[in-house]
Amino acid sequence: MMQRNLMGRGLLIAALLVVGLAVAVPANATLFTLTSDHCTGGCGTPPFGTVDVTQTGTTVNVDVHLFSPNFFVKTGSVDFQAFKFNATGVVLGDITVDAHVPALVADTGAFNGDGTGTFAFGIICNVCGNGASDIFNTAIIFHVANATIAEVTAPNAAGNIFVADIISCNVEQCGSGNGTGNTGPVDVTGAAVPEPATMLLLGSGLLGLALVNRKRLVKTA
């Protein structure tokens, strides 16, 4: 009887843990890679960075990270936007950008300056000079309210999902780096990779509970 009670208690705790972990970890998380190179002369070997998209409630969070030696740059080839994207049923007021140095803001328009298709939204550094005068490589993080991942990641007519304007830094231009020194757009095309964080946490938690419950049963046997 005692063994049955312990087993029942263990199963109840496991069920509660599943619920708790499912709430604590984003239900949807998708990782995209910037691999398509449209830089004049080429920006080197891809991937150039990642775009991590997660859903929290009714808000989509976007984290754009570049790999070394790549930096965000401001050129006309990407309509002077650091990053471009589309979003269905979204207005400019739905987009908030995390504090950043240099300061970044959301922008909207018909952005198609780089030949990668038309985009309706961008993240721009209004205080940055054009060209490589104010490059930066700290991540761009912004949030889109009242949206889903599907609404923020649908490809445009050219098949592209996101575009970043980068410079592949070398020592002569940036003081460090072994890049090509070229600038231009790089984009995300094709399918994304679902992040396995939720499943890994659930599996680890349930395995831990199973081991604890087994120890208790052994002691009472």
Backbone as a chain_set.jsonl record, in Angstrom:
{"seq": "MMQRNLMGRGLLIAALLVVGLAVAVPANATLFTLTSDHCTGGCGTPPFGTVDVTQTGTTVNVDVHLFSPNFFVKTGSVDFQAFKFNATGVVLGDITVDAHVPALVADTGAFNGDGTGTFAFGIICNVCGNGASDIFNTAIIFHVANATIAEVTAPNAAGNIFVADIISCNVEQCGSGNGTGNTGPVDVTGAAVPEPATMLLLGSGLLGLALVNRKRLVKTA", "coords": {"N": [[0.83, -1.213, 0.0], [1.914, 1.263, 0.823], [3.885, 1.578, -1.101], [2.308, 1.903, -3.394], [1.062, 4.346, -2.797], [3.273, 6.054, -2.768], [4.076, 5.84, -5.419], [1.839, 6.914, -6.72], [1.949, 9.52, -5.703], [4.356, 10.346, -6.796], [3.743, 10.337, -9.542], [1.834, 12.367, -9.599], [3.357, 14.608, -8.859], [5.088, 14.648, -11.034], [3.294, 15.253, -13.098], [2.51, 17.841, -12.339], [4.95, 19.135, -12.594], [5.363, 18.991, -15.344], [3.345, 20.708, -16.265], [4.187, 23.112, -15.073], [6.734, 23.533, -16.274], [5.983, 23.739, -18.913], [4.716, 26.169, -18.907], [6.749, 27.884, -18.082], [8.705, 27.818, -20.096], [8.981, 29.177, -23.38], [6.327, 28.384, -25.563], [6.612, 28.348, -28.294], [9.458, 28.577, -30.223], [11.754, 29.681, -32.538], [14.564, 29.384, -34.614], [16.328, 31.214, -36.927], [18.711, 31.459, -39.622], [21.077, 33.73, -40.989], [22.051, 33.458, -44.109], [22.126, 33.903, -46.872], [23.976, 35.592, -49.223], [24.283, 38.799, -50.396], [26.135, 40.726, -50.696], [28.237, 43.113, -52.307], [30.848, 41.776, -53.976], [30.981, 39.893, -52.027], [30.499, 38.717, -48.64], [31.919, 36.843, -47.258], [32.125, 33.685, -45.508], [29.11, 32.029, -44.885], [27.206, 30.862, -41.952], [26.072, 34.264, -41.307], [24.874, 35.26, -39.112], [22.201, 35.037, -36.658], [18.616, 34.872, -36.289], [16.551, 34.927, -33.72], [13.421, 33.915, -32.859], [10.699, 34.191, -30.736], [7.648, 33.316, -29.046], [5.689, 34.968, -26.712], [2.948, 34.882, -24.966], [0.789, 37.075, -26.521], [2.73, 38.366, -27.887], [5.472, 38.695, -30.101], [8.87, 38.066, -29.903], [11.964, 39.234, -31.078], [15.312, 38.531, -31.734], [18.215, 39.611, -33.003], [21.295, 38.558, -33.979], [24.67, 38.985, -34.838], [27.425, 37.156, -36.183], [30.952, 37.218, -35.488], [33.255, 38.191, -38.058], [31.306, 40.19, -38.447], [29.427, 43.232, -38.678], [26.673, 45.451, -38.011], [25.667, 47.79, -40.456], [25.07, 50.93, -42.183], [23.57, 51.449, -45.075], [22.494, 52.408, -48.405], [21.744, 50.164, -49.79], [20.142, 48.569, -48.261], [18.063, 50.202, -47.759], [18.909, 51.936, -45.79], [18.266, 50.768, -43.435], [18.995, 48.821, -40.522], [17.98, 46.335, -40.19], [15.444, 44.373, -41.728], [11.983, 43.427, -42.059], [8.803, 41.698, -42.408], [5.342, 41.903, -41.393], [2.209, 40.664, -40.782], [-0.91, 42.306, -40.394], [0.039, 44.154, -38.558], [0.917, 47.262, -37.038], [3.014, 50.218, -36.924], [3.096, 51.154, -34.284], [2.878, 48.853, -32.805], [5.364, 47.836, -32.47], [8.176, 47.62, -30.458], [11.43, 48.597, -29.503], [14.235, 47.344, -27.808], [16.319, 49.075, -25.396], [19.338, 50.442, -26.636], [22.735, 50.853, -27.704], [24.288, 52.18, -30.404], [21.245, 54.25, -30.347], [18.216, 52.718, -31.403], [15.326, 52.542, -33.53], [11.987, 51.579, -34.543], [10.817, 51.389, -37.935], [8.847, 52.196, -40.83], [7.703, 51.505, -44.172], [7.981, 51.225, -47.78], [10.199, 49.176, -48.374], [12.61, 48.249, -50.536], [15.164, 48.304, -51.53], [17.332, 46.603, -51.969], [17.065, 44.497, -53.709], [16.126, 42.15, -52.659], [13.459, 41.817, -52.408], [10.311, 43.243, -51.265], [9.846, 44.913, -48.172], [7.966, 45.812, -45.275], [8.638, 46.819, -42.793], [11.265, 48.051, -40.652], [14.308, 48.186, -38.686], [16.008, 50.904, -37.571], [18.92, 52.981, -37.269], [18.806, 56.081, -36.465], [20.587, 57.963, -35.556], [23.014, 57.246, -36.503], [25.77, 57.623, -38.749], [25.973, 57.409, -42.35], [27.17, 54.576, -44.266], [30.198, 53.047, -43.123], [30.655, 54.486, -40.83], [29.491, 54.42, -38.278], [29.354, 51.726, -37.239], [28.068, 48.762, -35.59], [27.885, 45.896, -33.408], [26.326, 44.848, -31.425], [23.491, 42.986, -30.298], [20.317, 43.282, -31.938], [17.267, 43.753, -30.5], [13.841, 43.36, -30.486], [10.228, 43.763, -30.14], [7.057, 42.55, -31.128], [3.842, 43.365, -30.774], [0.573, 41.844, -30.393], [0.683, 39.76, -32.3], [1.657, 36.797, -34.143], [4.174, 34.206, -34.454], [4.051, 33.126, -37.02], [2.916, 35.236, -38.438], [4.932, 37.073, -38.49], [7.016, 35.917, -39.77], [6.518, 35.18, -42.379], [7.484, 34.565, -45.736], [8.478, 37.062, -48.197], [7.505, 38.164, -51.539], [9.778, 37.525, -52.931], [10.721, 35.374, -51.621], [12.141, 35.764, -49.303], [12.733, 36.174, -45.784], [13.876, 37.672, -43.632], [16.147, 40.496, -43.581], [19.439, 41.718, -43.164], [21.693, 44.461, -42.9], [25.063, 44.439, -43.423], [28.602, 44.723, -42.617], [31.508, 43.043, -43.47], [33.953, 42.845, -41.424], [37.369, 43.911, -41.576], [40.835, 44.269, -40.523], [41.878, 46.695, -41.449], [39.611, 48.314, -41.902], [38.021, 48.191, -39.57], [39.668, 47.919, -37.395], [39.948, 45.445, -36.35], [39.359, 41.928, -37.022], [38.87, 39.516, -39.652], [37.547, 39.736, -42.027], [36.025, 40.26, -45.32], [35.827, 42.909, -45.869], [33.75, 43.941, -47.292], [30.429, 45.301, -47.899], [26.835, 44.978, -47.509], [23.565, 43.443, -48.128], [22.427, 40.625, -46.234], [20.455, 37.699, -46.009], [17.609, 35.807, -44.712], [16.493, 32.811, -45.921], [14.333, 30.067, -46.752], [13.523, 27.21, -44.606], [13.084, 27.418, -41.031], [14.706, 26.479, -37.906], [13.26, 24.657, -35.379], [13.587, 25.351, -31.931], [14.888, 23.168, -29.447], [14.537, 23.529, -26.71], [12.32, 23.386, -24.929], [11.483, 20.659, -24.985], [13.803, 19.418, -24.069], [14.049, 20.346, -21.426], [11.701, 19.381, -20.282], [12.102, 16.621, -20.534], [14.402, 16.262, -18.933], [13.46, 17.05, -16.416], [11.403, 15.178, -15.863], [12.871, 12.808, -15.887], [14.518, 13.228, -13.666], [12.616, 13.25, -11.593], [11.678, 10.637, -11.785], [13.918, 9.181, -10.974], [14.211, 10.037, -8.311], [11.801, 9.104, -7.189], [12.178, 6.378, -7.536], [14.294, 5.854, -5.798], [13.037, 6.318, -3.357], [11.163, 4.26, -3.299], [12.844, 2.031, -3.194], [14.005, 2.348, -0.669], [11.82, 1.909, 1.01], [11.12, -0.661, 0.559]], "CA": [[0.0, 0.0, 0.0], [2.79, 2.425, 0.902], [4.532, 1.719, -2.392], [1.336, 2.476, -4.328], [0.885, 5.767, -2.472], [4.458, 6.77, -3.212], [4.034, 5.896, -6.875], [0.809, 7.888, -7.08], [2.46, 10.858, -5.382], [5.389, 10.664, -7.782], [3.095, 10.667, -10.804], [1.197, 13.674, -9.45], [4.411, 15.631, -8.911], [5.565, 14.702, -12.416], [2.294, 15.977, -13.894], [2.599, 19.26, -11.997], [6.182, 19.658, -13.163], [5.138, 19.169, -16.773], [2.564, 21.93, -16.436], [5.01, 24.258, -14.707], [7.756, 23.759, -17.274], [5.347, 24.183, -20.146], [4.421, 27.594, -18.745], [7.983, 28.644, -17.898], [9.467, 27.865, -21.328], [8.123, 29.576, -24.487], [5.742, 27.259, -26.292], [7.112, 28.404, -29.655], [10.732, 29.254, -30.389], [12.265, 29.316, -33.855], [15.856, 30.001, -34.889], [16.655, 31.392, -38.334], [20.114, 31.824, -39.859], [21.35, 34.636, -42.102], [22.998, 32.699, -44.926], [22.138, 34.313, -48.273], [24.93, 36.696, -49.332], [24.079, 39.719, -51.513], [27.152, 41.773, -50.599], [29.055, 43.319, -53.496], [32.134, 41.141, -53.754], [30.822, 38.824, -51.04], [30.793, 39.015, -47.236], [32.615, 35.745, -46.599], [31.502, 32.368, -45.343], [27.936, 32.007, -44.008], [26.178, 31.873, -41.642], [26.533, 35.57, -40.853], [24.224, 35.547, -37.84], [20.948, 34.336, -36.4], [17.425, 35.617, -35.876], [15.841, 34.059, -32.77], [12.033, 34.412, -32.76], [9.946, 33.471, -29.714], [6.292, 33.798, -28.757], [5.325, 35.093, -25.303], [1.576, 35.385, -24.987], [0.417, 37.616, -27.829], [3.864, 39.162, -28.363], [6.59, 38.013, -30.742], [10.161, 38.663, -29.565], [12.95, 38.989, -32.133], [16.68, 38.802, -31.293], [19.08, 39.503, -34.179], [22.688, 38.486, -33.518], [25.65, 38.753, -35.9], [28.662, 36.467, -35.831], [32.197, 37.9, -35.849], [33.62, 39.601, -37.899], [30.278, 40.991, -39.088], [28.829, 44.331, -37.928], [25.591, 46.165, -38.687], [26.126, 48.99, -41.144], [23.935, 51.718, -42.684], [23.787, 51.762, -46.488], [21.297, 52.482, -49.228], [21.379, 48.857, -50.349], [19.077, 48.019, -47.404], [17.2, 51.352, -47.454], [19.466, 52.535, -44.571], [17.781, 50.018, -42.278], [19.914, 47.79, -40.042], [17.287, 45.041, -40.281], [14.128, 44.521, -42.346], [11.085, 42.289, -41.884], [7.391, 41.924, -42.675], [4.438, 41.443, -40.337], [0.816, 40.774, -41.206], [-1.833, 42.85, -39.403], [0.81, 44.897, -37.556], [1.199, 48.667, -37.309], [4.285, 50.644, -36.35], [2.965, 51.29, -32.838], [2.958, 47.541, -32.156], [6.769, 47.421, -32.413], [9.032, 48.315, -29.498], [12.825, 48.187, -29.607], [14.951, 47.438, -26.527], [17.371, 50.091, -25.287], [20.493, 50.01, -27.42], [23.76, 51.85, -28.028], [23.53, 53.419, -30.557], [19.791, 54.133, -30.235], [17.513, 52.166, -32.557], [13.869, 52.699, -33.521], [11.281, 50.889, -35.62], [10.508, 52.244, -39.076], [7.945, 51.541, -41.779], [7.736, 52.04, -45.52], [8.067, 50.206, -48.828], [11.65, 49.007, -48.458], [12.976, 47.248, -51.548], [16.377, 48.84, -52.149], [18.462, 45.681, -52.099], [16.784, 43.413, -54.635], [15.68, 40.936, -51.953], [12.018, 41.889, -52.25], [9.759, 44.378, -50.521], [9.586, 44.762, -46.747], [7.165, 46.915, -44.759], [9.158, 47.321, -41.526], [12.703, 47.982, -40.454], [14.905, 48.743, -37.476], [16.951, 51.871, -38.102], [19.692, 53.837, -36.361], [18.703, 57.441, -37.009], [21.724, 58.792, -35.121], [24.233, 56.729, -37.123], [26.15, 58.122, -40.053], [25.897, 56.421, -43.414], [28.382, 53.812, -44.506], [30.804, 52.34, -41.995], [31.078, 55.466, -39.825], [28.953, 54.097, -36.948], [28.987, 50.313, -37.215], [27.898, 48.161, -34.263], [27.584, 44.459, -33.485], [25.454, 44.406, -30.335], [22.267, 42.394, -30.84], [19.086, 44.063, -32.082], [16.159, 43.025, -29.87], [12.587, 44.116, -30.531], [9.026, 43.002, -29.8], [5.896, 42.874, -31.958], [2.636, 43.05, -30.018], [-0.626, 41.407, -31.114], [1.144, 39.046, -33.488], [2.143, 35.428, -33.968], [5.411, 33.948, -35.188], [3.715, 32.932, -38.432], [2.637, 36.537, -39.046], [6.171, 37.858, -38.552], [8.048, 35.161, -40.481], [6.085, 34.77, -43.715], [8.387, 35.076, -46.775], [7.909, 38.007, -49.143], [7.336, 37.623, -52.889], [11.079, 37.021, -53.386], [11.064, 34.205, -50.829], [13.015, 36.138, -48.188], [12.008, 36.405, -44.53], [14.539, 38.787, -42.944], [17.363, 41.023, -44.214], [20.294, 42.569, -42.346], [22.739, 45.189, -43.621], [26.273, 44.157, -42.654], [29.954, 44.861, -43.144], [32.399, 41.961, -43.06], [35.056, 43.701, -40.979], [38.769, 43.53, -41.563], [41.648, 45.109, -39.638], [42.042, 48.026, -42.034], [38.381, 49.09, -41.78], [37.395, 48.177, -38.238], [40.653, 47.751, -36.341], [40.046, 44.016, -36.035], [38.557, 41.087, -37.893], [39.504, 38.944, -40.842], [36.51, 39.688, -43.04], [36.329, 40.682, -46.684], [35.752, 44.359, -45.975], [32.628, 44.324, -48.14], [29.151, 45.576, -47.25], [25.648, 44.643, -48.282], [22.509, 42.691, -47.44], [22.38, 39.168, -46.09], [19.054, 37.437, -45.672], [17.121, 34.484, -44.313], [15.586, 32.132, -46.845], [14.137, 28.665, -46.414], [12.876, 26.831, -43.354], [13.773, 27.685, -39.776], [14.977, 25.319, -37.062], [12.608, 24.772, -34.07], [14.506, 25.182, -30.819], [14.464, 22.017, -28.642], [14.693, 23.817, -25.281], [11.174, 22.922, -24.151], [11.504, 19.215, -24.857], [14.94, 19.02, -23.254], [13.75, 20.626, -20.034], [10.677, 18.454, -19.821], [12.703, 15.308, -20.397], [15.301, 16.256, -17.782], [12.671, 17.129, -15.189], [10.71, 13.907, -15.632], [13.869, 11.805, -15.543], [14.922, 13.467, -12.289], [11.554, 12.799, -10.696], [11.636, 9.176, -11.814], [15.019, 8.669, -10.159], [13.902, 10.295, -6.904], [10.741, 8.197, -6.777], [12.731, 5.031, -7.47], [15.067, 5.773, -4.558], [12.119, 6.215, -2.221], [10.576, 2.927, -3.3], [13.864, 1.096, -2.758], [14.191, 2.495, 0.765], [10.654, 1.414, 1.753], [10.898, -2.07, 0.227]], "C": [[0.86, 1.256, 0.0], [3.473, 2.672, -0.442], [3.582, 2.336, -3.416], [1.123, 3.964, -4.081], [2.063, 6.596, -2.96], [4.478, 6.899, -4.736], [3.01, 6.913, -7.353], [1.27, 9.309, -6.837], [3.511, 11.287, -6.397], [4.791, 11.062, -9.116], [2.425, 12.033, -10.755], [2.231, 14.786, -9.547], [4.931, 15.784, -10.336], [4.604, 15.49, -13.293], [2.347, 17.468, -13.621], [3.848, 19.885, -12.591], [6.043, 19.9, -14.654], [4.394, 20.458, -17.042], [3.423, 23.154, -16.155], [6.062, 24.568, -15.74], [7.163, 24.253, -18.575], [5.014, 25.66, -20.086], [5.706, 28.399, -18.729], [8.761, 28.81, -19.191], [8.547, 28.274, -22.469], [7.619, 28.375, -25.266], [6.274, 27.196, -27.716], [8.418, 29.185, -29.683], [11.352, 28.76, -31.684], [13.545, 30.091, -34.136], [16.107, 30.016, -36.391], [18.13, 31.757, -38.468], [20.219, 32.72, -41.092], [22.444, 33.995, -42.963], [23.123, 33.2, -46.358], [22.916, 35.618, -48.427], [24.66, 37.516, -50.59], [25.083, 40.867, -51.483], [27.914, 41.889, -51.925], [30.453, 42.78, -53.233], [32.107, 40.039, -52.711], [31.228, 39.228, -49.642], [31.422, 37.828, -46.512], [31.778, 34.49, -46.501], [30.285, 32.445, -44.421], [28.022, 30.853, -43.018], [26.784, 33.153, -41.069], [25.93, 35.958, -39.504], [22.943, 34.754, -37.714], [19.836, 35.325, -36.071], [16.6, 34.664, -35.02], [14.46, 34.662, -32.516], [11.277, 33.551, -31.749], [8.585, 34.126, -29.503], [6.077, 33.811, -27.256], [3.934, 35.699, -25.237], [1.211, 35.826, -26.387], [1.53, 38.466, -28.435], [4.938, 38.269, -28.966], [7.878, 38.775, -30.424], [11.191, 38.265, -30.614], [14.323, 39.436, -31.65], [17.606, 38.538, -32.476], [20.532, 39.604, -33.726], [23.607, 38.189, -34.694], [26.868, 38.031, -35.357], [29.86, 37.318, -36.25], [32.709, 37.349, -37.179], [32.589, 40.559, -38.478], [29.684, 42.025, -38.143], [27.644, 44.867, -38.719], [26.145, 47.468, -39.263], [24.907, 49.71, -41.716], [24.208, 52.145, -44.123], [22.466, 51.789, -47.236], [20.861, 51.147, -49.793], [20.304, 48.158, -49.529], [18.188, 49.164, -46.916], [17.606, 52.023, -46.145], [18.911, 51.917, -43.289], [18.859, 49.025, -41.83], [19.324, 46.401, -40.257], [15.905, 45.279, -40.857], [13.31, 43.246, -42.166], [9.679, 42.682, -42.297], [6.558, 41.408, -41.516], [3.005, 41.71, -40.773], [-0.05, 41.324, -40.075], [-1.153, 43.641, -38.302], [0.975, 46.34, -38.003], [2.462, 49.061, -36.56], [4.237, 50.733, -34.831], [3.017, 49.975, -32.086], [4.407, 47.114, -31.891], [7.531, 48.272, -31.407], [10.428, 47.721, -29.572], [13.496, 48.363, -28.255], [16.01, 48.534, -26.579], [18.664, 49.575, -25.908], [21.458, 51.179, -27.584], [24.463, 51.392, -29.298], [22.022, 53.173, -30.542], [19.171, 53.644, -31.545], [16.021, 52.402, -32.416], [13.286, 51.874, -34.658], [10.9, 51.88, -36.704], [9.564, 51.483, -39.999], [7.991, 52.25, -43.12], [7.653, 50.911, -46.526], [9.545, 50.016, -49.133], [11.986, 47.891, -49.446], [14.295, 47.597, -52.239], [17.47, 47.835, -52.43], [18.211, 44.523, -53.048], [16.36, 42.123, -53.969], [14.175, 40.945, -51.713], [11.603, 43.053, -51.372], [9.485, 44.006, -49.071], [8.869, 46.008, -46.244], [7.752, 47.538, -43.496], [10.672, 47.181, -41.461], [13.079, 48.472, -39.073], [16.056, 49.625, -37.935], [17.688, 52.606, -36.981], [19.703, 55.232, -36.95], [19.906, 58.305, -36.651], [23.034, 58.334, -35.756], [24.496, 57.421, -38.46], [26.065, 57.019, -41.086], [27.233, 55.726, -43.618], [28.871, 53.148, -43.236], [31.214, 53.28, -40.87], [30.614, 55.126, -38.418], [28.484, 52.646, -36.886], [28.84, 49.818, -35.778], [27.582, 46.677, -34.429], [26.831, 43.945, -32.27], [24.102, 43.992, -30.913], [21.13, 43.417, -30.915], [17.951, 43.219, -31.508], [14.909, 43.9, -29.918], [11.407, 43.171, -30.348], [7.861, 43.489, -30.655], [4.644, 42.407, -31.223], [1.505, 42.61, -30.951], [-0.27, 40.683, -32.407], [1.515, 37.616, -33.12], [3.437, 35.267, -34.755], [5.134, 33.802, -36.68], [3.496, 34.261, -39.143], [3.895, 37.384, -39.217], [7.235, 37.164, -39.406], [7.607, 34.667, -41.858], [7.033, 35.352, -44.765], [7.699, 36.118, -47.648], [7.864, 37.369, -50.532], [8.639, 37.056, -53.45], [11.54, 35.805, -52.601], [11.953, 34.485, -49.643], [12.203, 36.519, -46.959], [12.565, 37.61, -43.777], [15.752, 39.228, -43.754], [18.117, 41.878, -43.208], [21.332, 43.234, -43.239], [24.029, 45.053, -42.826], [27.53, 44.611, -43.383], [30.761, 43.698, -42.587], [33.745, 42.594, -42.715], [36.431, 43.056, -41.174], [39.556, 44.546, -40.723], [41.732, 46.532, -40.161], [40.817, 48.902, -41.82], [37.906, 49.251, -40.345], [38.398, 48.053, -37.092], [40.839, 46.313, -35.905], [39.196, 43.246, -37.03], [39.325, 40.618, -39.113], [38.509, 38.806, -41.98], [36.975, 40.205, -44.386], [36.383, 42.192, -46.839], [34.574, 44.86, -46.787], [31.359, 44.553, -47.326], [28.008, 45.128, -48.142], [24.658, 43.832, -47.49], [22.794, 41.2, -47.374], [20.98, 38.833, -45.598], [18.808, 36.006, -45.246], [16.179, 33.98, -45.397], [15.435, 30.688, -46.375], [13.566, 28.473, -45.027], [13.74, 27.163, -42.157], [13.969, 26.389, -39.011], [14.264, 25.505, -35.728], [13.619, 24.52, -32.954], [14.007, 24.091, -29.883], [14.448, 22.275, -27.147], [13.558, 23.24, -24.448], [11.231, 21.417, -23.921], [12.656, 18.742, -23.983], [14.656, 19.223, -21.775], [12.715, 19.663, -19.481], [11.273, 17.07, -19.594], [13.599, 15.216, -19.185], [14.527, 16.254, -16.474], [11.997, 15.813, -14.867], [11.693, 12.797, -15.265], [14.317, 11.965, -14.102], [13.881, 12.988, -11.3], [11.471, 11.278, -10.653], [12.731, 8.582, -10.936], [14.755, 8.863, -8.679], [12.86, 9.321, -6.403], [11.254, 6.763, -6.644], [13.526, 4.831, -6.181], [14.159, 5.591, -3.362], [11.509, 4.82, -2.147], [11.575, 1.881, -2.817], [14.022, 1.134, -1.249], [13.04, 1.876, 1.554], [10.405, -0.074, 1.502], [11.392, -2.99, 1.343]], "O": [[0.577, 2.206, -0.731], [3.624, 3.816, -0.872], [3.986, 3.185, -4.211], [1.016, 4.75, -5.023], [1.889, 7.692, -3.493], [4.851, 7.942, -5.274], [3.273, 7.682, -8.278], [1.023, 10.201, -7.649], [3.555, 12.447, -6.807], [5.258, 12.003, -9.756], [2.438, 12.773, -11.739], [2.014, 15.787, -10.23], [5.186, 16.897, -10.798], [5.026, 16.291, -14.127], [2.243, 18.277, -14.544], [3.818, 21.031, -13.041], [6.544, 20.896, -15.175], [4.759, 21.218, -17.938], [3.391, 24.125, -16.911], [6.281, 25.735, -16.066], [7.757, 25.082, -19.264], [5.028, 26.338, -21.113], [5.757, 29.488, -19.302], [9.418, 29.834, -19.38], [7.425, 27.775, -22.54], [8.381, 27.464, -25.59], [6.378, 26.112, -28.29], [8.476, 30.324, -29.22], [11.464, 27.554, -31.902], [13.608, 31.302, -33.924], [16.101, 28.974, -37.045], [18.727, 32.299, -37.539], [19.544, 32.501, -42.098], [23.617, 33.993, -42.589], [24.14, 32.944, -47.003], [22.555, 36.633, -47.83], [24.786, 37.014, -51.707], [24.898, 41.871, -52.17], [28.198, 40.885, -52.578], [31.16, 43.281, -52.359], [33.096, 39.328, -52.528], [32.181, 39.986, -49.459], [31.458, 37.806, -45.282], [30.858, 34.26, -47.286], [30.416, 32.884, -43.278], [28.83, 29.944, -43.213], [27.843, 33.14, -40.443], [26.417, 36.871, -38.837], [22.635, 33.907, -38.552], [20.082, 36.45, -35.638], [16.019, 33.708, -35.532], [14.346, 35.782, -32.019], [11.219, 32.329, -31.888], [8.4, 35.318, -29.747], [6.258, 32.791, -26.592], [3.767, 36.903, -25.433], [1.31, 35.048, -27.336], [1.297, 39.205, -29.391], [5.273, 37.221, -28.414], [7.963, 39.982, -30.648], [11.28, 37.097, -30.994], [14.492, 40.573, -31.211], [17.768, 37.396, -32.905], [20.944, 40.615, -33.157], [23.361, 37.257, -35.46], [27.292, 38.259, -34.224], [29.798, 38.047, -37.239], [32.609, 36.144, -37.411], [32.951, 41.634, -38.955], [29.461, 41.749, -36.964], [27.606, 44.755, -39.944], [26.969, 48.145, -38.648], [23.814, 49.143, -41.73], [24.972, 53.078, -44.37], [21.455, 51.265, -46.767], [19.72, 51.008, -50.233], [19.627, 47.259, -50.028], [17.635, 49.113, -45.818], [16.769, 52.612, -45.462], [19.065, 52.47, -42.2], [19.558, 48.452, -42.666], [20.044, 45.426, -40.475], [15.255, 46.269, -40.523], [13.85, 42.141, -42.126], [9.394, 43.86, -42.512], [7.017, 40.569, -40.742], [2.638, 42.841, -41.091], [0.052, 40.872, -38.935], [-1.713, 43.786, -37.215], [1.151, 46.617, -39.19], [2.925, 48.34, -35.676], [5.222, 50.424, -34.16], [3.182, 49.965, -30.866], [4.648, 46.145, -31.171], [7.53, 49.5, -31.496], [10.597, 46.507, -29.689], [13.349, 49.407, -27.62], [16.526, 48.878, -27.642], [19.034, 48.415, -25.725], [21.052, 52.341, -27.602], [25.146, 50.367, -29.304], [21.57, 52.04, -30.704], [19.54, 54.085, -32.634], [15.505, 52.457, -31.3], [13.983, 51.516, -35.608], [10.684, 53.061, -36.433], [9.496, 50.255, -39.946], [8.281, 53.444, -43.196], [7.301, 49.782, -46.182], [10.076, 50.635, -50.055], [11.675, 46.724, -49.205], [14.514, 47.228, -53.393], [18.458, 48.181, -53.078], [19.065, 43.647, -53.181], [16.243, 41.096, -54.637], [13.67, 40.166, -50.905], [12.442, 43.757, -50.81], [8.962, 42.931, -48.777], [9.122, 47.116, -46.716], [7.407, 48.669, -43.154], [11.273, 46.327, -42.114], [12.276, 49.094, -38.376], [16.974, 49.156, -38.607], [17.148, 52.822, -35.896], [20.509, 55.536, -37.828], [20.214, 59.267, -37.354], [24.066, 58.976, -35.561], [23.57, 57.756, -39.199], [26.082, 55.835, -40.747], [28.282, 56.218, -43.201], [28.083, 52.739, -42.383], [32.04, 52.912, -40.036], [31.275, 55.503, -37.45], [27.341, 52.376, -36.518], [29.424, 50.39, -34.858], [27.071, 46.256, -35.468], [26.704, 42.733, -32.092], [23.628, 44.572, -31.89], [21.007, 44.296, -30.063], [17.701, 42.106, -31.971], [14.917, 45.038, -29.45], [11.555, 41.95, -30.392], [7.699, 44.688, -30.877], [4.414, 41.208, -31.067], [1.483, 42.956, -32.132], [-0.84, 40.951, -33.465], [1.665, 37.274, -31.947], [3.759, 36.088, -35.614], [5.897, 34.3, -37.508], [3.846, 34.405, -40.314], [3.906, 38.32, -40.016], [8.255, 37.773, -39.729], [8.272, 33.811, -42.441], [7.359, 36.537, -44.69], [6.482, 36.074, -47.826], [8.15, 36.181, -50.686], [8.614, 36.207, -54.34], [12.611, 35.258, -52.865], [12.474, 33.554, -49.029], [11.128, 37.108, -47.068], [11.805, 38.471, -43.333], [16.319, 38.446, -44.517], [17.515, 42.67, -42.484], [21.793, 42.643, -44.216], [24.098, 45.497, -41.68], [27.523, 44.848, -44.591], [30.71, 43.404, -41.393], [34.569, 42.847, -43.593], [36.625, 41.857, -40.972], [39.007, 45.552, -40.274], [41.662, 47.481, -39.379], [40.952, 50.102, -41.582], [37.442, 50.321, -39.953], [38.002, 48.081, -35.927], [41.779, 45.995, -35.176], [38.414, 43.827, -37.783], [40.295, 41.242, -39.543], [38.602, 37.888, -42.794], [38.143, 40.541, -44.577], [36.921, 42.701, -47.822], [34.407, 46.067, -46.959], [31.232, 44.061, -46.205], [28.17, 44.926, -49.346], [24.876, 43.558, -46.31], [23.321, 40.598, -48.31], [20.384, 39.606, -44.848], [19.656, 35.126, -45.393], [15.198, 34.638, -45.743], [16.304, 30.155, -45.685], [13.178, 29.43, -44.356], [14.968, 27.189, -42.247], [13.469, 25.336, -39.406], [14.613, 26.425, -34.988], [14.414, 23.583, -33.03], [12.823, 24.073, -29.547], [14.354, 21.323, -26.372], [13.795, 22.671, -23.383], [11.05, 20.949, -22.797], [12.511, 17.774, -23.237], [14.987, 18.366, -20.956], [12.835, 19.186, -18.352], [10.988, 16.422, -18.587], [13.575, 14.213, -18.473], [14.887, 15.547, -15.533], [12.016, 15.373, -13.717], [11.388, 11.945, -14.431], [14.483, 10.977, -13.387], [14.219, 12.386, -10.281], [11.22, 10.698, -9.596], [12.503, 7.596, -10.235], [15.033, 7.975, -7.873], [13.002, 8.766, -5.314], [10.826, 6.022, -5.759], [13.446, 3.777, -5.549], [14.458, 4.811, -2.458], [11.356, 4.262, -1.061], [11.199, 0.947, -2.109], [14.157, 0.091, -0.609], [13.255, 1.37, 2.655], [9.563, -0.679, 2.166], [11.283, -4.211, 1.23]]}, "num_chains": 1, "name": "protein.A"}
